Amino acid sequence: MSAVAVARIVLASNNRGKLAELQAMLAPLGIELVRQADLGISEAEEPHRTFVENALAKARHAAQASGLPALADDAGLCVEAFGGLPGVDTAFYATQFGYAKSDDNNVRALLEQLRGEPNRRAALVSTLVAVRTPDDPEPLIAVGRVAGEIAAEPVGSNGFGFDPVMFIPAFGQTFAQLPVEVKNANSHRGQAARQMMGLMKERWL
């Protein structure tokens, strides 16, 4: 597929922060990302229990509705003591415990559930999937993973989600304590985006 054919890719997300982050990472390839909401495309169902299946469902949905190649991601927190959960349910984690949906409540619920638990190992995982068409038999799949430990309390003001409690031993700090450029260079989404750039260069451009 020629470079011209993938100059525009629809992002199967309505998150402006995610769009800005991925657009900056893919800009060197001459690719313009367009949010699906800006094309009047609804969000896809995410019925699956794995990141890769949900990301693929979102990418196929956006490609079908737009007629463009599509890029989707699914990401979350996998806690070892919980058998890998909350996983695909990360965004709604707090609602399982009677809290309203929010980043702060997710952190609060997580710390409550881990109280007294000696195993605090966890990983942030990001899975990016890109398809040329809705029926593309060979989707591009990139996975980024950052392992660390859940801190006893939130520390730091950078980042979002679980960043304030995601302690990274290699840095001796939480993700929320790191400068934004350092965090992005080492984050699960940063890893996945760099992999995806390599795959697009190799397979599509």
N, C-alpha and C positions, 0 to 999 in steps of 0.2 A: 504494500500500500504506500502511495507516495506521501511526501511530507505535506503537500497541499491538502490532501484528503483528511488529514488530522490537525489542520490548523486551528479548528474550533472543536472543543470537547465539552459536552455538558457534564457538569458536576452534579451528581445525584445527592445533593444536600442543599438545605436552605440556610445553612449556618454561614454567616458572613465572615466570621473569624477563620473558619476552615477554608473558605474560598480564598481569602487573602493569603493565608499561609501556603496553600498548595499552588496558587497562582505565582507567587514569588519563586517557589522551588522549580516550577515547570517553565518559567519565562525564558531561560536560556535555550529551550528547545523551540522557541517561536510558537508556543501553543497558547491559545486564548481559552481560558476556562469560563464557561457561562453557567450561572446557577440555574437549576431546573425551574425554580420559582419564577425567574425572569422570562421563562418560555411558557409559563402557565401550566407547568407539569406538576401533578400532585405527588405527594410522597408515596413510596411503595410500601406494601405490606412487608413486615419483617418477622415471618413466622418461625424462622429456623433457630436452632440451638448453637450454631457455630458462627463465628465472625465471617468466615469466607462465604458461607451460603447466603447470609444476609446481604453482604456486600455485592455478591453476584446478582441477587434478586433485584437490588436497587439499581445496579448498572444496566441490567437487561431492560428494566422498566423505563428508565430514562432514555435509553437508545431507541426503544420501540416508539415512545411518544414524540421524540425529537427528530428522528432520522439522522442523528449525529452519533459519532463515537461517544462513549460515556465512561466516566470515572466515578467510582463510589468507594466509600470506606466504611468500615464498621470497627469500632474500637471499644475497649473496656478494661476493667481491672479484674485480674484473676488472682484470688487469694488462696494460697496453698491449704490453709486450715479448713477452708470451706469447699475443698474439692474442685477448686478452679472457679467457683462462683465469686461475684455476681456475673462475670462474663458478659454475655449479650444483654443482660438486664441491668447493666451498670447505671445507665441514665436514670432508671426508675427505682434504684436500690432502696432509697429512703421510704418510698411509698409502701413497701412490704411491712414496714414497722410503724405505720400510722402517721408518718411525716408527709408534708407537702413535698413535691418534686423540686429540689434545688441542690446545687453543689454543696452548700454548707450543711444541709440536712443529710446528704449522702455521707459526708465525712463524719458527722455526729453519729449516725446509725452504725457506720463501720467501726468506730472506736468503741461504741457500746457493745457490739457483737464480739469484738476481740478482747474485751476485758477479761483478764486472767488467763488468756491464751498465750502459751510460751512461743508457739510457732507464728511469727509475724511476717514470714516470707510472702511476697506477692510480686506480680508482674503487670505492667501496663502493656497492652498489645494493640497494635493497629494493623488492620488488613486492608490493603487497597486492591481493588479489582477494576480492570479496564477492558471494555469490549469495543470492537469496531462496529458491530451490528448486534441486534437483539439475539441473533442465532449464532454468533461467533463461537465456533467449537473450541477455540484456543484462547480463552481469556488470559490476560496478563495478571498475575497474582504476586503481590509483594507483601511481605510481613515484617514488621518491626516489633521488637520486644525489648523492654527494659526491666530487668529484675532488681528488686530491692527489698526493703522491709517497711512495714507500716509503723510510723513513729507513734509515740505515746500521745502526742498532741500536735495540732497544726503549728507549723513554723514557716514563716516567709510570706511575702505578699505578691510575688510574681506568679504567673500561671493561673490555672483554673482547675476545676474538677478535684481530683485527688492529689494534685501537685503538692499542697501544703503538708500532707502526711506521707508522701512517697519519698522515703529516705534512700538515697543512692550511696552505698558504701564507697564507691570509687571516688566520689566527690566529698564525702563526709557531710553532706547537706541534703535537704529535701529539694525536690524539683523547684518548689516555690522560692527557695533561697538563691537559686542560680540566676545569673544574668540571662535575660531572654535569649540572646544569641547563643549562649552556651547550652541552654536548655533545648532550643530548637535543633541544634547540631547533634544532640545526643538523645533526643526524645524518640519514642516509639514511632510517632508520625514522621519525624525527620528521617529515620532509618528507612521506613517504608517508602517515602517519597523518593529518596535517592535510588533505592532499588528499582522503583517504577520508572524513573527517568532512564536508567540503564536499559530496562526492558523495552521501553518505547523506542529508544535510539536503535537498539539491535533488531527489533522485530517490525516496527511500523514505519520508521523514517528513512 
